Amino acid sequence: MFDFSKREKILLGILLVLFISIGAITYYAFFRESPEIAFKLQEEPAIPVTAPVVETEEIVIHVAGAVKNPGVYTLEEGKRVKDAIEVAGGHLPEADILRLNLAQKLHDEDKLYVPKIGETSEQSDAESPSYGATVGVSSKSDGKIDINTAGETELTQLPGIGSVTAQKILDYRKANGSFKTIDDIKNVSGIGDKKFEQIKDKIKVR
């Protein structure tokens, strides 16, 4: 056994206290979170970021003709003819899809009639005389043809409008954009005041 003097014992005690103090300081400095930081984290909890909810309008349309599941369907606003055919189960093998404008936008209360290959306008009308089974998209509310969305088949149903003039309407629309008013259709070559008087009550812009 070492026989330490009183002075040596005091010195050893001081060294022991010093080592313990250094160890405690090191532990709290490197291995324990600062109480100030911990308090700040508790005071300011993280706020979760959530994506904004975007509400979309809905439209109700009637799909009829050569589709697998004819019926009334609810779609998001802005959907097109091709979307309506898809939601109705797709078209039948005998459907004449080339007579439709698949990119045409749909509106609330529209009716989409998908014709069969070789089907005439008279046969289409016989399918639904009370509603008017116009090939393509028609509106139950007024029965008028929207000259901004109608295809060649629909346009030729207007009095005095043949396939040549109908194509001119389509070409004009493609080059100049949508008609602002029904009077603008008089800007199309071949449609003067007299012909406009024949069709003005049967057309609309939307």
Helices and strands as residue ranges (DSSP letters): H 6-30, H 35-43, E 58-65, E 71-76, H 81-87, G 97-99, E 110-114, H 121-127, E 136-139, E 145-146, H 152-155, H 163-176, G 182-187, H 193-199, G 200-202, E 203-204
